[in-house]
């Protein structure tokens, strides 16, 4: 169980780091004003699924870790 919780925590942290990196990159990415934007202007349509799934994996990993410690 500890291996699974560690894996979920690692994947969740990696997803949050990737989402934060993409979010930062999208602010600096040069774009032609006449072209369609590389990323949607609505942040929640871009990054909410990544942030939410990363946070959900962190929560599940923490719950599994705490449940394993209470046994």
C-alpha positions in Angstrom: 0.0 0.0 0.0 2.9 2.4 0.7 4.2 1.9 -2.8 0.9 2.8 -4.3 0.5 5.9 -2.2 4.0 7.0 -3.0 3.4 6.5 -6.7 0.1 8.5 -6.5 1.8 11.3 -4.6 4.7 11.4 -7.1 2.3 11.4 -10.1 0.1 14.1 -8.5 3.1 16.3 -7.8 4.4 15.8 -11.3 1.0 16.7 -12.8 0.9 19.9 -10.7 4.4 20.8 -11.7 3.7 20.3 -15.4 0.5 22.3 -15.2 2.3 25.2 -13.4 5.1 25.1 -16.0 2.6 25.1 -18.9 0.7 27.9 -17.3 3.9 30.0 -16.9 5.0 29.2 -20.4 1.7 30.2 -21.9 2.2 33.7 -20.4 5.5 34.2 -22.1 4.9 32.4 -25.4 5.1 34.9 -28.3 2.1 34.8 -30.5 1.2 36.5 -33.8 -1.7 38.8 -33.0 -3.5 37.7 -36.2 -3.2 34.0 -35.5 -5.3 31.9 -33.2 -3.9 31.8 -29.7 -1.8 28.8 -28.8 -3.7 28.4 -25.5 -7.3 29.3 -24.6 -7.6 32.7 -22.9 -9.8 31.1 -20.2 -7.5 29.6 -17.6 -10.0 27.2 -16.1 -10.6 25.5 -19.5 -6.8 25.1 -20.0 -5.5 24.1 -16.6 -8.4 23.1 -14.3 -8.4 19.5 -15.5 -4.7 19.1 -14.8 -4.8 20.9 -11.5 -7.9 19.0 -10.4 -6.6 15.6 -11.3 -3.2 16.3 -9.8 -4.8 17.4 -6.6 -7.2 14.4 -6.6 -4.2 12.1 -6.9 -2.4 13.8 -4.0 -5.5 13.5 -1.8 -5.9 9.8 -2.7 -2.2 9.2 -2.0 -2.4 11.0 1.3 -5.5 9.1 2.4 -3.9 5.8 1.5 -0.8 6.7 3.4 -2.7 7.8 6.5 -4.9 4.6 6.3 -1.8 2.5 6.1 -0.3 4.2 9.2 -3.4 3.7 11.3 -3.4 0.0 10.8 
